[in-house]
Amino acid sequence: MIAEIVTIGTELLLGEIVDSNAAHIARQLAAVGVDHYYTTTVGDNEERIVGVLLDALSRSEVIITTGGLGPTVDDVTRQAVARATGRELVSPPELLAQIEAYFRRRGYTMTDNNRRQAHVPEGAIAIENPVGTAPGFIVEVDEKAIICLPGVPHEMRHLLQERVLPYLTRKMGEAAVILGRLVHTVGVGESAVGQAISDLMHSENPTVGTRAHPGQTDVCITAKAATRGEALKLLDAMEAQVRERLGSVVYGADAETLSGVVVAGLRQRGLALALGETNTGGLVARRLLEVEGGAQALAGVRIALDGVALAKEMAMQSPAIDEEVARAVASALCKEYDVDLGLAILEASEEGSLSYMALATPDGLHLSQWPSRGYSGY
């Protein structure tokens, strides 16, 4: 089954409201095994909505719309669906009674314009809305269906979960399962990751893609199968291939974070880290301390405005930061806090200047350097 999402509202086109509905519906469709190829946003214009619906009907089996079911004159989804399917609008008495009962339960007076919300295309399957005033409805066209839901997120989510997903499951028969997994890498760009797994990215099931974030590239794996167990097997097999190709730049998957993996690794080995950082606002320490057990993984932290100031705190004199200063600070941190691991992150304050990270370990000192992004990088 191929589904299409149409979100309706001029406020969405103007960027006044973030479209969270489409993302939520897309996730729920994937969870029940419905393929989703298109999402369209259109303003509160009847002609344009009709055009979008006709396009959607030409290529998709199920169209789910949100928005435009309210009581005001710019809520025109009902009229557009009726025109697109060649039907008249009708007002079932039971639907109007449900809306009137909603107002009575809350002690409100229903204005006349709320009667518009009881209008649905002839032959539509009404979807009662117990958490709002705008009912949804389903119009079946041959073997296809247009499902219209209110745009208010909590109302949409309720009707989607309680009525729409069961409807789709019945319509499909035995549902397929679509599962996804994110494999996280650090310290390598999207192009390098893509090159290493280029042949895997041609796989059709599971599909494999990449997603770039600041300082991190994710490999996205999506599998479809008849059962959850079969989908998980496909994911596991592909993840193993991805990890084999990428090696040590992979640090985790799905909900795992870099800071969480670091803290877990330290605690599993009975180690503690002494940390010194400059021009970061204590970002690294904060990330580690946000993780459960982070306080036990840190022996001590020194934060300074710049590398020269941190060197002075560590009883070293240096007119500027360089790799020797970074190495010296890392070693001094180990001695001061009596631990085996000392990490010095000396971020330069000026963009383009070299920044340094040195890690002192029992096996020796490890150093990396990079052009600073300046304060704006944080």
The 8 nearest C-alpha neighbors of each residue, nearest first, counted from 0:
[[1, 33, 34, 60, 2, 171, 61, 59],
 [2, 0, 34, 59, 60, 35, 33, 61],
 [3, 1, 61, 35, 59, 62, 60, 34],
 [2, 4, 62, 37, 38, 35, 59, 61],
 [3, 5, 38, 63, 62, 64, 39, 6],
 [6, 4, 64, 39, 40, 38, 63, 7],
 [7, 5, 40, 65, 64, 39, 66, 41],
 [6, 8, 66, 41, 42, 40, 65, 67],
 [9, 7, 42, 43, 10, 11, 41, 66],
 [8, 10, 42, 12, 11, 43, 13, 41],
 [9, 11, 13, 15, 8, 12, 16, 14],
 [12, 10, 14, 9, 16, 13, 8, 15],
 [11, 13, 9, 14, 10, 42, 8, 41],
 [14, 12, 10, 11, 15, 9, 16, 8],
 [13, 15, 11, 16, 12, 10, 17, 18],
 [14, 16, 10, 13, 11, 17, 12, 9],
 [17, 15, 11, 14, 10, 18, 13, 12],
 [16, 18, 19, 14, 11, 15, 20, 10],
 [17, 19, 20, 21, 16, 11, 22, 6],
 [18, 20, 22, 21, 17, 23, 152, 16],
 [21, 19, 23, 18, 22, 24, 152, 65],
 [22, 20, 24, 23, 19, 25, 18, 4],
 [21, 23, 25, 19, 20, 24, 26, 18],
 [24, 22, 20, 26, 25, 21, 19, 27],
 [23, 25, 27, 21, 26, 22, 28, 20],
 [26, 24, 22, 28, 23, 27, 21, 29],
 [27, 25, 29, 23, 24, 28, 30, 22],
 [26, 28, 30, 24, 29, 25, 23, 31],
 [29, 27, 33, 25, 30, 31, 26, 24],
 [28, 30, 32, 26, 177, 27, 31, 33],
 [29, 31, 27, 28, 32, 177, 176, 26],
 [32, 30, 28, 29, 176, 33, 174, 175],
 [31, 33, 175, 176, 29, 177, 30, 174],
 [34, 32, 28, 29, 0, 31, 1, 35],
 [33, 35, 1, 0, 2, 32, 36, 29],
 [34, 36, 2, 1, 3, 37, 33, 25],
 [35, 37, 3, 34, 2, 1, 38, 59],
 [38, 36, 3, 35, 4, 39, 2, 55],
 [39, 37, 4, 5, 3, 40, 36, 21],
 [40, 38, 5, 4, 6, 41, 37, 51],
 [41, 39, 6, 5, 7, 38, 42, 12],
 [40, 42, 7, 8, 6, 48, 39, 43],
 [41, 43, 9, 8, 44, 7, 12, 40],
 [42, 44, 8, 9, 73, 7, 45, 75],
 [45, 43, 47, 42, 46, 48, 75, 73],
 [44, 46, 48, 79, 47, 75, 49, 43],
 [47, 45, 49, 48, 44, 50, 79, 51],
 [46, 48, 50, 49, 44, 45, 51, 41],
 [47, 49, 51, 45, 50, 46, 79, 44],
 [50, 48, 79, 52, 46, 47, 51, 83],
 [51, 49, 47, 53, 48, 52, 54, 46],
 [50, 52, 48, 54, 49, 53, 55, 47],
 [51, 53, 55, 49, 54, 50, 56, 48],
 [54, 52, 56, 50, 55, 51, 49, 83],
 [55, 53, 51, 57, 52, 56, 50, 58],
 [54, 56, 52, 57, 53, 58, 59, 51],
 [57, 55, 53, 59, 54, 58, 52, 60],
 [56, 58, 54, 55, 59, 53, 60, 52],
 [57, 59, 56, 55, 54, 60, 1, 3],
 [60, 58, 1, 56, 2, 55, 61, 3],
 [59, 61, 143, 1, 2, 0, 144, 56],
 [62, 60, 2, 144, 59, 143, 145, 3],
 [63, 61, 145, 3, 2, 4, 146, 144],
 [62, 64, 146, 4, 147, 145, 5, 3],
 [65, 63, 5, 147, 6, 4, 148, 146],
 [66, 64, 150, 148, 6, 149, 7, 147],
 [150, 67, 65, 149, 7, 68, 8, 6],
 [66, 68, 74, 76, 75, 69, 7, 8],
 [69, 67, 74, 66, 149, 133, 76, 116],
 [68, 70, 74, 67, 71, 133, 116, 149],
 [71, 69, 113, 112, 115, 116, 74, 68],
 [72, 70, 73, 74, 69, 112, 113, 115],
 [71, 73, 74, 70, 75, 69, 112, 115],
 [72, 74, 71, 75, 43, 67, 44, 69],
 [75, 73, 67, 72, 68, 69, 71, 76],
 [74, 76, 78, 77, 67, 73, 45, 79],
 [75, 77, 67, 79, 78, 74, 68, 80],
 [78, 76, 80, 79, 75, 119, 81, 120],
 [77, 79, 81, 75, 76, 80, 82, 88],
 [78, 80, 76, 49, 82, 81, 45, 77],
 [81, 79, 83, 77, 82, 78, 76, 84],
 [80, 82, 86, 120, 78, 84, 79, 83],
 [83, 81, 85, 79, 84, 80, 86, 78],
 [82, 84, 80, 49, 81, 85, 79, 53],
 [83, 85, 81, 82, 86, 80, 140, 138],
 [86, 84, 82, 83, 81, 87, 80, 120],
 [87, 85, 81, 84, 121, 120, 82, 88],
 [86, 88, 121, 120, 81, 89, 85, 82],
 [87, 89, 120, 119, 121, 118, 81, 86],
 [88, 90, 118, 119, 121, 120, 91, 87],
 [89, 91, 118, 117, 92, 119, 88, 95],
 [90, 92, 94, 93, 89, 95, 117, 118],
 [93, 91, 95, 94, 96, 90, 117, 97],
 [92, 94, 96, 95, 91, 97, 90, 117],
 [95, 93, 97, 96, 91, 92, 117, 98],
 [94, 96, 117, 92, 98, 97, 93, 99],
 [97, 95, 93, 99, 94, 98, 100, 92],
 [98, 96, 100, 94, 95, 99, 101, 93],
 [97, 99, 101, 95, 100, 96, 132, 94],
 [98, 100, 96, 102, 101, 97, 95, 103],
 [101, 99, 103, 97, 98, 102, 96, 104],
 [102, 100, 98, 104, 99, 103, 97, 105],
 [103, 101, 107, 99, 105, 100, 104, 109],
 [102, 104, 106, 100, 105, 101, 107, 99],
 [105, 103, 101, 102, 106, 100, 107, 99],
 [104, 106, 102, 103, 107, 101, 100, 108],
 [105, 107, 103, 104, 102, 108, 101, 109],
 [108, 106, 102, 105, 103, 109, 104, 101],
 [107, 109, 110, 102, 106, 103, 99, 105],
 [108, 110, 102, 107, 111, 113, 99, 103],
 [111, 109, 112, 113, 108, 114, 107, 70],
 [110, 112, 113, 114, 109, 115, 70, 108],
 [111, 113, 114, 70, 110, 115, 71, 116],
 [112, 114, 70, 115, 111, 116, 110, 109],
 [115, 113, 112, 116, 117, 111, 95, 70],
 [116, 114, 113, 117, 118, 70, 112, 69],
 [115, 117, 114, 118, 113, 133, 70, 69],
 [116, 118, 95, 115, 90, 94, 114, 119],
 [119, 117, 90, 89, 116, 115, 88, 120],
 [120, 118, 88, 89, 77, 90, 121, 117],
 [121, 119, 88, 81, 123, 87, 86, 89],
 [122, 120, 123, 87, 89, 88, 86, 119],
 [121, 123, 120, 124, 138, 119, 139, 86],
 [124, 122, 138, 137, 121, 120, 125, 136],
 [123, 125, 137, 136, 138, 126, 122, 139],
 [124, 126, 136, 123, 135, 127, 137, 134],
 [127, 125, 135, 136, 134, 128, 124, 162],
 [126, 128, 134, 129, 125, 135, 97, 94],
 [127, 129, 134, 130, 131, 126, 133, 132],
 [130, 128, 131, 127, 101, 132, 154, 134],
 [131, 129, 128, 154, 132, 157, 153, 101],
 [132, 130, 128, 129, 133, 154, 101, 134],
 [131, 133, 98, 134, 128, 101, 130, 116],
 [134, 132, 116, 131, 69, 68, 149, 128],
 [135, 133, 128, 127, 126, 132, 136, 116],
 [134, 136, 126, 148, 147, 125, 149, 133],
 [135, 137, 125, 126, 147, 124, 146, 123],
 [138, 136, 146, 124, 123, 145, 147, 139],
 [137, 139, 123, 145, 144, 140, 124, 146],
 [138, 140, 144, 143, 141, 137, 145, 142],
 [139, 141, 143, 144, 142, 138, 84, 145],
 [140, 142, 143, 139, 144, 138, 60, 84],
 [143, 141, 140, 144, 139, 60, 61, 170],
 [144, 142, 60, 140, 141, 61, 139, 145],
 [145, 143, 139, 61, 138, 140, 146, 62],
 [144, 146, 62, 138, 137, 61, 63, 139],
 [145, 147, 137, 63, 136, 62, 64, 144],
 [148, 146, 64, 135, 136, 63, 65, 137],
 [147, 149, 135, 65, 155, 64, 150, 66],
 [150, 148, 66, 65, 155, 151, 68, 133],
 [66, 149, 151, 65, 152, 155, 148, 67],
 [150, 152, 154, 149, 153, 155, 66, 65],
 [153, 151, 155, 154, 150, 156, 20, 19],
 [152, 154, 156, 155, 151, 157, 130, 150],
 [155, 153, 157, 152, 151, 156, 130, 158],
 [154, 156, 152, 158, 149, 153, 157, 148],
 [157, 155, 159, 153, 154, 158, 152, 160],
 [156, 158, 154, 160, 159, 155, 161, 153],
 [159, 157, 161, 155, 162, 160, 156, 154],
 [160, 158, 163, 156, 157, 162, 161, 164],
 [161, 159, 157, 158, 164, 162, 156, 163],
 [160, 162, 158, 159, 157, 163, 164, 165],
 [163, 161, 158, 165, 159, 160, 164, 166],
 [162, 164, 159, 166, 165, 167, 160, 158],
 [163, 165, 167, 166, 160, 162, 159, 168],
 [166, 164, 168, 167, 163, 162, 169, 161],
 [167, 165, 163, 169, 164, 168, 170, 162],
 [168, 166, 170, 164, 169, 165, 171, 163],
 [169, 167, 165, 171, 170, 166, 172, 174],
 [170, 168, 172, 166, 167, 171, 165, 173],
 [169, 171, 167, 168, 172, 166, 165, 173],
 [172, 170, 168, 169, 167, 174, 173, 0],
 [171, 173, 169, 170, 174, 168, 167, 175],
 [174, 172, 171, 175, 168, 169, 225, 170],
 [175, 173, 32, 172, 168, 171, 31, 176],
 [174, 176, 32, 225, 224, 31, 226, 173],
 [175, 177, 32, 224, 223, 31, 226, 225],
 [176, 178, 223, 32, 29, 30, 222, 224],
 [179, 177, 222, 221, 230, 176, 223, 30],
 [178, 180, 221, 220, 222, 177, 181, 219],
 [179, 181, 220, 253, 219, 221, 182, 178],
 [180, 182, 219, 253, 252, 218, 217, 183],
 [181, 183, 252, 218, 217, 251, 253, 180],
 [184, 182, 217, 251, 252, 249, 250, 181],
 [185, 183, 249, 248, 216, 215, 250, 217],
 [186, 184, 215, 248, 187, 214, 216, 249],
 [185, 187, 214, 248, 215, 188, 184, 216],
 [186, 188, 185, 191, 189, 192, 184, 248],
 [189, 187, 191, 190, 192, 216, 186, 215],
 [188, 190, 192, 191, 216, 211, 193, 187],
 [191, 189, 193, 192, 188, 194, 187, 195],
 [192, 190, 194, 193, 188, 189, 195, 187],
 [193, 191, 189, 195, 194, 190, 188, 196],
 [194, 192, 190, 196, 191, 197, 195, 189],
 [193, 195, 197, 191, 192, 196, 190, 198],
 [194, 196, 192, 193, 197, 244, 191, 245],
 [195, 197, 199, 193, 194, 198, 200, 192],
 [198, 196, 194, 200, 193, 199, 195, 201],
 [197, 199, 200, 201, 196, 202, 195, 194],
 [200, 198, 196, 201, 197, 202, 207, 241],
 [199, 201, 207, 197, 198, 202, 208, 196],
 [202, 200, 199, 198, 203, 197, 207, 206],
 [201, 203, 206, 200, 199, 204, 205, 207],
 [204, 202, 206, 205, 201, 207, 200, 222],
 [205, 203, 206, 222, 202, 223, 221, 233],
 [204, 206, 222, 221, 203, 202, 220, 207],
 [205, 207, 203, 204, 221, 202, 220, 222],
 [208, 206, 220, 200, 219, 205, 199, 202],
 [209, 207, 219, 218, 200, 220, 206, 210],
 [208, 210, 218, 217, 219, 211, 193, 189],
 [209, 211, 217, 216, 218, 212, 208, 219],
 [210, 212, 216, 189, 215, 217, 209, 213],
 [211, 213, 215, 216, 214, 210, 217, 189],
 [214, 212, 215, 211, 216, 188, 376, 185],
 [215, 213, 212, 185, 186, 216, 187, 188],
 [214, 216, 185, 212, 213, 184, 211, 217],
 [217, 215, 211, 184, 189, 210, 212, 183],
 [218, 216, 183, 210, 182, 209, 184, 181],
 [217, 219, 209, 182, 181, 208, 210, 220],
 [220, 218, 181, 208, 207, 209, 180, 217],
 [219, 221, 207, 180, 179, 206, 205, 181],
 [222, 220, 179, 205, 206, 178, 180, 219],
 [223, 221, 205, 178, 230, 204, 177, 234],
 [222, 224, 177, 176, 230, 178, 204, 175],
 [225, 223, 230, 176, 226, 175, 229, 177],
 [224, 226, 175, 176, 229, 174, 227, 223],
 [227, 225, 229, 228, 224, 176, 230, 175],
 [226, 228, 230, 229, 176, 231, 224, 225],
 [227, 229, 231, 226, 230, 232, 224, 225],
 [228, 230, 232, 226, 231, 227, 224, 233],
 [231, 229, 224, 227, 233, 232, 228, 222],
 [230, 232, 234, 228, 233, 229, 235, 227],
 [233, 231, 235, 229, 234, 230, 236, 228],
 [232, 234, 230, 236, 231, 235, 222, 237],
 [235, 233, 231, 237, 232, 236, 238, 222],
 [236, 234, 238, 232, 233, 237, 231, 239],
 [235, 237, 239, 233, 234, 238, 232, 240],
 [236, 238, 240, 234, 239, 235, 241, 233],
 [239, 237, 241, 235, 240, 236, 234, 242],
 [240, 238, 242, 236, 237, 241, 243, 235],
 [239, 241, 243, 237, 238, 242, 244, 236],
 [242, 240, 238, 244, 243, 239, 245, 237],
 [241, 243, 239, 245, 244, 240, 246, 238],
 [242, 244, 240, 241, 246, 245, 239, 238],
 [245, 243, 241, 242, 246, 240, 195, 196],
 [246, 244, 242, 243, 248, 241, 249, 247],
 [247, 245, 243, 242, 248, 244, 249, 241],
 [246, 248, 249, 245, 250, 242, 184, 243],
 [247, 249, 184, 185, 246, 245, 250, 186],
 [250, 248, 184, 247, 183, 251, 246, 245],
 [251, 249, 184, 183, 248, 257, 185, 260],
 [252, 250, 183, 255, 249, 182, 256, 253],
 [251, 253, 182, 181, 183, 255, 254, 180],
 [252, 254, 181, 255, 180, 182, 251, 183],
 [255, 253, 252, 256, 251, 181, 183, 180],
 [254, 256, 252, 251, 253, 259, 257, 260],
 [257, 255, 259, 258, 260, 254, 251, 252],
 [256, 258, 260, 259, 261, 250, 255, 251],
 [257, 259, 261, 287, 256, 260, 286, 262],
 [260, 258, 256, 262, 257, 261, 290, 263],
 [259, 261, 263, 257, 258, 262, 264, 256],
 [262, 260, 258, 264, 259, 263, 257, 265],
 [261, 263, 265, 259, 264, 260, 293, 296],
 [264, 262, 260, 266, 261, 265, 267, 259],
 [265, 263, 261, 267, 262, 266, 260, 268],
 [266, 264, 270, 262, 268, 263, 267, 269],
 [265, 267, 269, 263, 268, 264, 270, 296],
 [268, 266, 264, 265, 269, 263, 270, 262],
 [269, 267, 266, 265, 270, 264, 263, 271],
 [268, 270, 266, 267, 265, 271, 296, 264],
 [271, 269, 265, 268, 266, 272, 296, 339],
 [270, 272, 296, 297, 298, 265, 338, 340],
 [271, 273, 297, 340, 298, 341, 296, 274],
 [274, 272, 341, 299, 298, 332, 297, 300],
 [275, 273, 300, 342, 341, 343, 272, 299],
 [274, 276, 301, 343, 300, 302, 344, 342],
 [277, 275, 344, 302, 345, 343, 301, 303],
 [276, 278, 303, 305, 345, 304, 279, 346],
 [279, 277, 304, 346, 305, 280, 348, 347],
 [280, 278, 281, 282, 277, 276, 377, 346],
 [279, 281, 282, 278, 277, 302, 304, 303],
 [280, 282, 279, 284, 283, 285, 302, 276],
 [281, 283, 285, 280, 279, 284, 286, 377],
 [284, 282, 286, 285, 281, 287, 279, 276],
 [285, 283, 287, 281, 286, 282, 288, 300],
 [284, 286, 288, 282, 283, 287, 281, 289],
 [287, 285, 283, 289, 284, 288, 258, 282],
 [288, 286, 284, 293, 258, 289, 285, 290],
 [287, 289, 293, 285, 290, 286, 294, 284],
 [290, 288, 286, 287, 285, 291, 293, 258],
 [291, 289, 293, 288, 287, 259, 292, 258],
 [292, 290, 293, 289, 288, 294, 259, 262],
 [293, 291, 295, 294, 290, 296, 262, 288],
 [294, 292, 288, 296, 290, 287, 295, 291],
 [293, 295, 297, 296, 292, 288, 287, 291],
 [294, 296, 293, 292, 297, 271, 298, 266],
 [297, 295, 271, 293, 294, 262, 265, 272],
 [298, 296, 272, 271, 294, 299, 295, 273],
 [299, 297, 273, 272, 271, 336, 296, 300],
 [298, 300, 273, 297, 274, 336, 301, 272],
 [301, 299, 274, 275, 273, 302, 284, 298],
 [300, 302, 275, 274, 276, 303, 299, 309],
 [301, 303, 276, 277, 275, 281, 300, 304],
 [304, 302, 277, 309, 305, 308, 276, 301],
 [303, 305, 278, 277, 308, 302, 306, 309],
 [306, 304, 277, 308, 303, 307, 278, 309],
 [305, 307, 309, 345, 308, 320, 277, 310],
 [306, 308, 310, 309, 305, 319, 317, 320],
 [309, 307, 311, 306, 310, 305, 303, 312],
 [308, 310, 312, 306, 311, 303, 307, 313],
 [311, 309, 315, 313, 307, 312, 308, 306],
 [310, 312, 314, 315, 308, 313, 309, 316],
 [313, 311, 309, 310, 314, 308, 315, 303],
 [312, 314, 310, 311, 315, 309, 331, 328],
 [315, 313, 311, 312, 310, 316, 309, 331],
 [316, 314, 311, 310, 313, 317, 312, 328],
 [315, 317, 311, 310, 314, 318, 307, 313],
 [316, 318, 319, 307, 315, 310, 320, 324],
 [317, 319, 307, 316, 320, 306, 310, 321],
 [320, 318, 317, 307, 321, 306, 324, 316],
 [319, 321, 306, 324, 307, 317, 322, 318],
 [320, 322, 324, 323, 325, 319, 355, 354],
 [321, 323, 325, 324, 326, 355, 320, 366],
 [324, 322, 326, 325, 321, 327, 320, 328],
 [323, 325, 327, 321, 322, 326, 320, 328],
 [326, 324, 322, 328, 323, 327, 357, 343],
 [327, 325, 323, 329, 324, 357, 328, 322],
 [326, 328, 324, 330, 325, 329, 331, 323],
 [327, 329, 331, 325, 330, 326, 324, 332],
 [330, 328, 341, 343, 332, 326, 342, 359],
 [331, 329, 327, 333, 332, 328, 359, 341],
 [330, 332, 328, 334, 333, 329, 327, 335],
 [333, 331, 335, 329, 341, 330, 334, 273],
 [334, 332, 341, 338, 330, 331, 337, 336],
 [333, 335, 337, 331, 332, 336, 330, 338],
 [334, 336, 332, 333, 337, 331, 338, 273],
 [335, 337, 333, 334, 338, 332, 298, 273],
 [338, 336, 334, 333, 335, 339, 332, 298],
 [339, 337, 333, 336, 340, 271, 272, 334],
 [338, 340, 360, 333, 361, 341, 337, 359],
 [341, 339, 360, 272, 359, 338, 333, 273],
 [340, 342, 273, 329, 333, 359, 332, 358],
 [341, 343, 358, 274, 329, 357, 273, 275],
 [344, 342, 275, 329, 357, 356, 276, 274],
 [345, 343, 356, 276, 355, 346, 275, 277],
 [346, 344, 355, 277, 306, 354, 276, 356],
 [345, 347, 354, 278, 277, 344, 348, 355],
 [346, 348, 354, 349, 371, 352, 353, 345],
 [347, 349, 373, 374, 278, 346, 350, 305],
 [350, 348, 373, 347, 352, 351, 371, 372],
 [349, 351, 373, 372, 371, 352, 348, 370],
 [350, 352, 370, 371, 349, 353, 372, 373],
 [353, 351, 371, 370, 350, 349, 347, 354],
 [352, 354, 370, 369, 371, 347, 351, 368],
 [353, 355, 346, 347, 369, 368, 371, 345],
 [354, 356, 368, 345, 367, 344, 325, 322],
 [355, 357, 344, 367, 343, 366, 345, 368],
 [356, 358, 366, 343, 326, 365, 325, 342],
 [359, 357, 342, 365, 341, 364, 329, 360],
 [358, 360, 364, 341, 329, 340, 330, 363],
 [361, 359, 340, 363, 362, 339, 364, 358],
 [360, 362, 363, 339, 359, 340, 364, 338],
 [363, 361, 360, 364, 359, 365, 339, 340],
 [364, 362, 360, 361, 359, 365, 358, 330],
 [365, 363, 359, 358, 360, 366, 357, 326],
 [364, 366, 358, 357, 359, 363, 367, 360],
 [367, 365, 357, 356, 358, 364, 368, 355],
 [366, 368, 356, 355, 357, 365, 369, 354],
 [367, 369, 355, 354, 356, 353, 366, 370],
 [368, 370, 354, 353, 371, 355, 367, 352],
 [371, 369, 353, 351, 352, 354, 372, 368],
 [372, 370, 350, 351, 373, 352, 354, 353],
 [371, 373, 350, 376, 351, 370, 375, 374],
 [374, 372, 350, 349, 348, 371, 375, 376],
 [373, 375, 376, 377, 348, 372, 278, 279],
 [376, 374, 377, 373, 372, 350, 348, 349],
 [377, 375, 372, 374, 373, 371, 350, 279],
 [376, 375, 374, 279, 373, 282, 372, 280]]
